[in-house]
C-alpha cells in the first residue's frame, strides 16, 4: 500500500467509528438507568428508600475506619 492509503485509513477510521461509539454510549447509559430505576423501585417496594440504605452503608464504612 502506498503511504497515502495508509494515511487515509488512519484519518477515516476514527471518523467512521465516532457514530458507533456514540450509539454504544447511549445504549449503555439507558441500560444503566433502567437497572438503577428497577433497583430503586424494588427497594421502595420493600418499604425502605434506596437512598437511606446507601447512607447507612456510608455511615458504617465511616465508623469502621
HUBELJO-V510711 format. One record per backbone hydrogen bond with DSSP energy under -1.0 kcal/mol. CO is the residue of the C=O (numbers start at 1). NH is the residue of the N-H. Records with the same first field share a line. If there is no record, write none. Layout:
BEGIN
CO=NH, NH
END
This chain:
BEGIN
2=6
3=7
4=8
5=9
6=10
7=11
8=12
9=13
12=16
13=17
14=18
17=21
18=22
19=23
20=24
21=25
22=26
23=27
24=28
25=29
26=30
27=31
28=32
29=33
30=34
31=35
32=36
33=37
34=38
35=39
36=40
37=41
38=42
39=43
40=44
41=45
42=46
43=48
49=53
50=54
51=55
52=56
53=57
54=58
55=59
56=60
57=61
58=62
59=63
60=64
END
